[in-house]
Amino acid sequence: MRLLCVGRLKTPFWRDAAAHYAHRLGRWRRVELVEVRDGDAALAPAARSAQEGERLLAALGSTAGAIALDEGGEALDSPGLAALLRRLDEQALRPAFVIGGPFGLSPEVLAASSRRLSLSAMTWPHELARVLLLEQLYRAECILRKVPYHH
């Protein structure tokens, strides 16, 4: 699977948490992390999001299996995410989860995505969203493999 993210994790505790779950998930799936450069901070939020969107779309390439993390997306519980991963595997689709920057994903990235998922109705920092997604992907794999992590 791929994770396409805007920016690098600069804060050590976000970096450590993301690495922890990526390592655990890596026991079962190859995880490719693609980080695109943040948009120009001098730009207005919409223009910055558009600039980041161009970079994300270029890194994404084929949009088959692109899943945008978006506050307006579908809310799944952990077993639901596990079921989604199983369906993608059955369809031989390689999921690419796309996480935007501080101002979210551009309309172009959302339009190019085959699905939108929400991590919560709450708003999270994009750095924490990456950690939450990795943890939930690890939890979903545990559910699929009947590993006693999910309670």
BELPE-V162404 format. One record per pair of residues at least 12 apart in sequence whose ideal C-beta (glycine too) atoms are under 7 Angstrom apart, sorted by sequence separation. I is the first residue (numbers start at 1). GAP is how many residues later the second one is. If there is no record, write none. Layout:
# BELPE-V162404
i: <I	I>
gap: <GAP	GAP>
This chain:
# BELPE-V162404
i: <39	39	119	38	119	98	36	37	36	36	36	65	102	34	101	100	8	99	1	3	7	65	67	69	64	65	67	69	1	2	3	4	5	6	65	66	67	68	69	99	3	7	65	67	99	2	4	6	66	99	70	60	97	68	60	70	68	76	56	68	74	73	74	75	72	73	74	68	73	6	66	67	70	72	66	67	71	52	66	67	68	69	70	52	63	65	6	63	64	67	69	49	57	63	4	49	53	57	71	53	56	49	52	4	48	49	53	57	81	85	4	49	50	53	49	45	78	82	86	81	85	69	78	82	39	78	82	38	69	79	78	78	2	4	1	6	1	2	3	4	5	6	7	6	3	25	21	18	22	25	29	14	18	21	25	28	14	17	21	24	11	18	25	14	21	28	9	6	9	5>
gap: <12	13	13	14	14	15	16	18	19	20	23	23	24	25	25	26	27	27	28	28	28	28	28	28	29	29	29	29	30	30	30	30	30	30	30	30	30	30	30	30	31	31	31	31	31	32	32	32	32	34	35	36	36	37	38	40	41	41	42	42	42	43	43	43	44	44	44	45	45	46	46	46	46	46	47	47	47	48	48	48	48	48	48	49	49	49	50	50	50	50	50	51	51	51	52	52	52	52	52	53	53	54	54	55	55	55	55	55	55	55	56	56	56	56	57	58	58	58	58	59	59	60	61	61	62	62	62	63	64	64	65	72	92	92	93	93	94	94	94	94	94	94	94	95	96	109	110	112	112	112	112	113	113	113	113	113	114	114	114	114	116	116	116	117	117	117	118	120	121	125>
